[in-house]
Amino acid sequence: EVQLVESGGGLVQPGGSLRLSCAASGITFDDYAMSWVRQAPGKGLEWVSGINWNGGSTYYADSVKGRFTLSRDNAKNTAYLQMNSLKPEDTDVYYCAADPLRYGGGPYYYGMDYWGKGTLVTVSS
């Protein structure tokens, strides 16, 4: 069974930091690029960031560029999204997704093979 499990979400004050993790099982992790996609309540999906299969290329939405850093550890089958200088508008459910295009990573969220169930990030004072 394929699983992508996100963790690390929570409540943080504006200006604070969180690190999200996405642990994969049941797949050959380095066969996939990985992406993070977020969704606010009642709104559509927004692609946030992506990384190719070996971590050599990373991509970011303009809204998070310079604040978020995406990395991966293929030995641990895990991708990490470090989020700094968080803003209230970053409040969303964050999903990780496995992209079958190894050299992919964005900016898109369609065509993903697998999705996690999401982790909630709330930025509020």
C-alpha atoms as one frame of an Amber mdcrd trajectory, in Angstrom:
protein
   0.000   0.000   0.000   1.300   3.412  -0.958   1.253   6.037   1.761   2.355
   9.638   1.916   2.093  10.902   5.472   2.513  14.580   6.242   3.446  15.823
   9.684   4.694  18.972  11.361   1.700  21.231  10.984   0.276  23.243  13.823
  -0.390  26.705  15.182   2.358  29.290  14.867   2.514  33.047  15.321   3.170
  35.340  12.368   6.885  35.457  11.677   7.395  31.997  13.093   8.626  28.798
  11.477   7.472  25.247  10.932   9.004  22.254   9.189   6.660  19.907   7.419
   7.665  16.345   6.624   6.274  13.951   4.054   7.172  10.328   4.685   6.599
   7.948   1.787   6.145   4.209   1.853   5.166   1.633  -0.728   6.897   3.478
  -3.574  10.410   3.761  -4.903  10.858   7.267  -3.587  13.523   8.416  -6.015
  11.325   7.458  -8.962   9.295  10.566  -8.158   9.571  14.276  -7.994   7.737
  15.602  -4.943   5.511  18.617  -4.580   3.665  20.475  -1.860   0.230  21.844
  -2.592  -1.995  23.796  -0.222  -5.671  24.543   0.057  -7.530  27.064   2.155
 -11.061  26.244   3.321 -13.494  26.761   0.482 -10.761  27.577  -2.013  -8.921
  25.748  -4.748  -5.579  24.036  -4.696  -2.435  26.118  -4.888   0.882  24.623
  -5.878   3.554  25.730  -3.377   6.845  24.030  -4.168   8.413  21.061  -5.922
  11.677  19.173  -6.037  13.007  16.798  -8.648  13.943  13.196  -7.943  17.453
  13.809  -6.612  16.955  17.207  -5.052  19.018  18.909  -7.700  16.263  21.300
  -8.709  13.678  23.052  -6.573  10.804  25.301  -7.557   8.709  27.738  -5.569
   5.553  29.757  -6.004   6.208  33.488  -5.926   4.129  33.739  -2.758   6.616
  31.615  -0.788   9.907  32.230  -2.583  12.625  33.270  -0.176  10.657  32.016
   2.845  10.143  28.293   2.169  12.816  25.708   1.422  12.074  22.252   0.057
  14.496  19.372   0.425  14.427  15.585   0.345  16.335  12.692   1.850  15.986
   9.714  -0.463  17.636   7.401   2.065  14.784   8.197   4.458  12.035   8.380
   1.807  11.104  11.780   3.174  10.629  15.286   1.821  10.842  18.366   4.037
   9.307  21.803   3.663  10.961  24.373   5.897   8.639  27.358   6.268  10.030
  30.571   7.729   8.603  34.063   8.177   5.125  32.634   8.138   2.199  34.920
   7.383  -1.497  34.581   8.189  -2.166  34.016   4.497  -0.061  30.844   4.688
  -2.849  29.287   6.763  -3.920  26.228   4.777  -3.981  22.471   4.690  -0.693
  21.378   3.145  -0.553  18.224   1.026   2.460  16.442  -0.378   2.177  14.666
  -3.683   4.317  12.254  -5.687   4.924  13.337  -9.280   5.782  10.540 -11.741
   7.841  12.980 -13.790  11.199  12.513 -12.061  12.563  15.737 -13.458   9.326
  17.551 -12.645   8.441  19.478  -9.517   6.186  22.205 -10.766   4.617  24.601
 -11.111   1.578  22.338 -11.338  -0.418  19.938  -9.205  -2.204  17.887 -11.848
  -1.026  14.422 -12.849   0.251  13.419  -9.422   0.254   9.695  -8.772  -0.221
   9.856  -5.010  -1.356  12.364  -2.408  -1.107  12.536   1.329  -4.036  13.388
   3.571  -2.677  16.773   4.523  -1.511  18.627   7.590  -3.054  21.867   8.833
  -0.905  24.954   9.252  -2.466  27.869  11.112  -0.630  31.172  11.337  -2.272
  33.421  13.873  -1.476  35.573  16.863
